[in-house]
C-alpha cells in the first residue's frame, strides 16, 4: 500500500449515494471526520459523534477539498475547510431472476 501518512490526521468529507437495482437513487449520506488509519481493509475515520466510519481502501477516491464551508444536506451542519472530499455511488445488486 502507498504511503498513507499524507492522509492520517486530516479531515475528510465523504458523500455516498445509494442506488437500487433499477438505477434509482434511494438514499444519500454525508459523513465527515478525521482519518485515523488506512489499511488494506479501508480508510477509517472518526466522525464528530465518536463513531468510526470506513470507506474502501482507494486512495484515488480522495481529492483535495477547496477551502470553504460545506453544508450537509440532511442536518444543516457546516463543515469548514475539510482537507479531502470523496464521493461514492453504492449500487444494489440486481434482483434475483433478472428483475
TORPA-83639 format. One line per field, with one value per residue: x, y negated, z of N, C-alpha, C, O, CB in turn; residue number from 1. Coordinates in steps of 0.05 Angstrom, whole numbers, m for minus. Glycine has a CB too. Example, Ala and Ser with C-alpha at 12.3 -4.5 7.8 and 13.67 -1.06 7.14 Angstrom:
BEGIN
nu (264 257) .
nv (114 45) .
nw (156 142) .
cau (246 273) .
cav (90 21) .
caw (156 143) .
cu (264 258) .
cv (66 m1) .
cw (156 157) .
ou (285 268) .
ov (66 m23) .
ow (169 161) .
cbu (226 282) .
cbv (89 12) .
cbw (181 114) .
resi (1 2) .
REM end
This chain:
BEGIN
nu (17 9 44 12 14 5 m49 m70 m97 m120 m178 m236 m288 m342 m387 m441 m480 m536 m561 m615 m630 m654 m631 m647 m641 m639 m623 m582 m521 m480 m418 m367 m301 m240 m186 m165 m136 m108 m116 m107 m159 m191 m207 m207 m244 m258 m319 m352 m387 m362 m364 m336 m324 m319 m289 m279 m211 m187 m144 m143 m194 m196 m197 m166 m196 m230 m221 m269 m339 m378 m442 m480 m530 m572 m571 m557 m511 m449 m389 m325 m273 m252 m199 m198 m243 m291 m328 m379 m416 m462 m484 m542 m545 m567 m635 m656 m667 m664 m694) .
nv (24 m45 m103 m127 m169 m222 m228 m211 m237 m280 m319 m291 m294 m258 m236 m195 m159 m121 m71 m36 29 16 m30 m76 m131 m118 m137 m183 m201 m239 m243 m259 m268 m257 m225 m165 m118 m80 m22 42 58 13 m58 m92 m133 m178 m201 m262 m249 m210 m159 m107 m106 m75 m73 m43 m20 m59 m103 m137 m157 m200 m269 m332 m382 m442 m506 m529 m531 m474 m452 m403 m367 m336 m349 m402 m417 m451 m441 m462 m480 m425 m376 m337 m309 m260 m220 m172 m121 m73 m15 25 97 133 155 220 267 233 186) .
nw (0 m13 14 69 103 89 93 143 202 177 157 130 84 63 12 0 m46 m52 m95 m124 m154 m201 m216 m191 m146 m78 m30 6 38 79 109 157 184 222 193 217 207 153 119 88 90 91 91 148 191 245 263 282 322 349 329 289 219 156 91 26 12 m25 m45 m88 m90 m57 m58 m59 m19 m36 m4 44 65 75 71 102 74 99 153 160 184 183 152 158 117 101 92 53 3 m16 m60 m69 m103 m88 m112 m113 m116 m175 m178 m159 m210 m251 m250) .
cau (0 24 48 m14 19 m6 m78 m77 m99 m133 m207 m248 m317 m350 m415 m449 m506 m545 m578 m627 m624 m665 m616 m660 m629 m656 m614 m556 m509 m456 m405 m341 m286 m211 m176 m149 m117 m114 m105 m117 m188 m206 m199 m223 m243 m275 m339 m354 m403 m345 m367 m318 m336 m298 m293 m260 m183 m179 m133 m150 m221 m193 m189 m162 m220 m226 m228 m296 m359 m394 m465 m491 m559 m591 m570 m551 m485 m430 m362 m308 m246 m241 m175 m204 m270 m293 m356 m384 m442 m465 m505 m553 m542 m591 m654 m655 m685 m660 m711) .
cav (0 m71 m118 m139 m190 m247 m228 m206 m262 m301 m319 m280 m296 m238 m235 m169 m158 m93 m67 m10 46 3 m55 m99 m139 m112 m150 m197 m204 m255 m239 m272 m264 m257 m199 m153 m99 m69 5 57 62 m11 m85 m94 m160 m182 m222 m281 m236 m190 m133 m103 m101 m67 m72 m24 m30 m70 m130 m154 m168 m224 m293 m356 m398 m471 m519 m539 m518 m453 m447 m376 m370 m324 m360 m431 m421 m464 m431 m484 m474 m397 m372 m319 m301 m234 m214 m144 m111 m46 m3 50 118 138 173 248 272 213 163) .
caw (0 m15 39 77 124 79 98 171 217 161 158 106 80 42 3 m10 m59 m54 m118 m125 m177 m225 m221 m178 m121 m56 m6 6 64 80 135 158 208 220 184 239 196 127 118 64 93 87 101 172 203 268 260 305 343 361 315 267 193 137 62 14 14 m51 m41 m111 m85 m41 m72 m42 m18 m37 21 45 82 62 87 99 66 117 180 160 196 165 154 149 106 103 76 30 m3 m30 m68 m75 m110 m79 m128 m103 m135 m190 m165 m167 m232 m272 m246) .
cu (18 27 22 m10 8 m35 m85 m76 m112 m163 m218 m278 m324 m380 m420 m477 m513 m566 m589 m620 m635 m651 m628 m646 m648 m647 m587 m547 m484 m444 m378 m328 m256 m202 m158 m129 m127 m100 m115 m147 m204 m193 m218 m221 m264 m293 m340 m370 m387 m346 m347 m333 m313 m308 m274 m232 m173 m170 m139 m178 m219 m183 m185 m187 m213 m233 m257 m313 m375 m417 m476 m521 m578 m593 m567 m525 m466 m402 m344 m280 m237 m216 m180 m234 m269 m322 m358 m412 m443 m489 m515 m549 m568 m609 m651 m675 m683 m677 m711) .
cv (m25 m84 m133 m162 m217 m250 m226 m232 m285 m297 m311 m284 m277 m239 m208 m170 m129 m91 m39 5 34 m23 m80 m105 m133 m124 m164 m201 m220 m251 m253 m265 m263 m228 m189 m133 m90 m43 18 61 36 m36 m90 m122 m161 m206 m239 m269 m214 m162 m131 m96 m92 m68 m51 m37 m40 m99 m148 m167 m194 m247 m316 m373 m428 m483 m529 m523 m498 m447 m419 m379 m360 m338 m390 m437 m433 m453 m452 m473 m445 m395 m357 m315 m275 m229 m185 m139 m81 m34 23 72 122 158 201 253 251 188 154) .
cw (0 12 45 97 115 88 127 186 202 162 130 106 57 37 m9 m22 m62 m77 m118 m151 m203 m232 m209 m151 m99 m30 m11 34 61 108 134 184 202 214 206 229 169 125 92 66 89 96 124 183 226 263 285 328 357 348 292 242 175 108 51 13 m13 m47 m65 m108 m69 m58 m53 m43 m21 m11 21 64 65 81 81 95 87 144 181 173 175 172 142 141 110 86 50 27 m18 m36 m77 m84 m104 m94 m115 m124 m151 m174 m175 m189 m253 m270 m218) .
ou (39 13 12 m30 3 m45 m105 m57 m116 m173 m211 m291 m314 m396 m405 m495 m498 m585 m575 m607 m625 m659 m619 m639 m671 m660 m572 m563 m468 m458 m367 m340 m248 m209 m138 m107 m150 m76 m129 m160 m228 m171 m242 m199 m284 m284 m330 m367 m398 m330 m341 m353 m291 m331 m255 m229 m152 m186 m140 m185 m239 m162 m199 m198 m192 m250 m268 m304 m385 m413 m482 m535 m598 m615 m573 m517 m466 m393 m346 m267 m215 m213 m169 m248 m249 m339 m340 m431 m426 m512 m499 m548 m590 m599 m643 m698 m700 m675 m724) .
ov (m25 m76 m148 m174 m234 m273 m239 m248 m307 m275 m323 m280 m279 m242 m199 m180 m114 m106 m20 m7 41 m37 m102 m87 m142 m123 m157 m204 m216 m254 m258 m258 m268 m209 m202 m130 m93 m41 5 66 38 m36 m92 m134 m147 m228 m231 m278 m200 m145 m151 m82 m102 m64 m43 m61 m31 m118 m173 m185 m208 m244 m318 m378 m437 m473 m536 m505 m505 m438 m413 m392 m373 m340 m403 m461 m425 m455 m459 m460 m441 m411 m362 m316 m269 m234 m175 m152 m66 m42 40 66 115 175 205 244 251 170 134) .
ow (12 31 30 105 132 90 136 183 213 167 110 127 35 55 m27 m9 m74 m78 m112 m169 m225 m250 m214 m136 m99 m9 m29 53 43 128 112 204 179 228 214 240 162 128 76 45 83 108 121 184 226 258 306 351 374 355 278 243 178 102 64 12 m23 m46 m61 m123 m67 m72 m33 m64 m12 3 0 78 43 103 58 110 93 156 202 174 152 195 119 156 122 67 29 47 m32 m19 m91 m74 m113 m89 m108 m148 m141 m159 m198 m187 m272 m286 m211) .
cbu (m19 10 72 m31 49 m4 m91 m58 m72 m123 m218 m241 m326 m342 m422 m447 m506 m558 m561 m657 m635 m695 m614 m690 m620 m658 m611 m559 m503 m461 m402 m344 m294 m198 m161 m167 m115 m105 m114 m103 m193 m232 m202 m213 m249 m259 m367 m365 m429 m352 m395 m298 m351 m288 m288 m269 m165 m203 m103 m149 m239 m174 m210 m137 m235 m243 m209 m309 m377 m376 m487 m484 m564 m584 m549 m573 m473 m430 m358 m305 m227 m262 m154 m189 m286 m281 m365 m377 m449 m468 m495 m584 m534 m585 m683 m660 m713 m666 m739) .
cbv (0 m90 m138 m118 m192 m248 m206 m185 m271 m299 m347 m250 m326 m210 m258 m147 m173 m83 m73 m12 73 m2 m59 m93 m169 m82 m129 m225 m176 m285 m208 m302 m238 m268 m201 m140 m74 m89 22 85 72 m8 m108 m74 m182 m187 m210 m307 m225 m187 m129 m80 m126 m39 m101 m16 m8 m69 m129 m137 m148 m219 m300 m373 m394 m483 m542 m539 m539 m428 m468 m358 m355 m295 m347 m445 m395 m495 m403 m505 m492 m376 m358 m292 m323 m211 m233 m126 m116 m43 2 47 144 150 163 268 275 225 167) .
cbw (25 m35 36 90 129 49 83 183 225 131 166 103 73 52 m16 12 m86 m27 m144 m121 m173 m221 m251 m173 m122 m53 16 m9 77 74 140 154 222 246 157 259 215 103 142 62 121 100 78 194 182 294 253 296 332 389 305 274 182 144 49 m14 24 m71 m37 m137 m71 m17 m94 m51 9 m60 27 19 95 56 82 124 40 122 196 174 208 168 140 172 118 95 92 33 m18 m14 m91 m51 m141 m48 m156 m97 m122 m218 m169 m143 m222 m298 m256) .
resi (1 2 3 4 5 6 7 8 9 10 11 12 13 14 15 16 17 18 19 20 21 22 23 24 25 26 27 28 29 30 31 32 33 34 35 36 37 38 39 40 41 42 43 44 45 46 47 48 49 50 51 52 53 54 55 56 57 58 59 60 61 62 63 64 65 66 67 68 69 70 71 72 73 74 75 76 77 78 79 80 81 82 83 84 85 86 87 88 89 90 91 92 93 94 95 96 97 98 99) .
REM end
